[in-house]
Amino acid sequence: MAKVKLTITDSHCRGGYHKIGDSFIVEDLCPPMCHELWNQLYPMLYAVLNGAELDYGEHKTAMFDVECPDHGRVKVHGERVE
């Protein structure tokens, strides 16, 4: 089964949950992260876990970038890893 690596690339988290450089490997369960952020990125993570390639600039690839719904205070980069 594929895995997705999530990396925090920017953080001004009000709750102090996420720090720049934090990373998680996701196979099937939610990592220890804010539920609002998880809900924002889950659809893309699920697609990539199941073999999808998403629009990423001028090409399609198995990665994505997501911002926290709280005005983009936290930014996450996700990519499929084997």
Secondary structure, 3 states (H helix, E strand, C coil): CCEEEEEEEEECCCCCCCCCCCEEEECCCCCCCCHHHHHHHHHHHHHHHCCCCEEECCEEECEEEEECCCCCCEEEEEEEEC
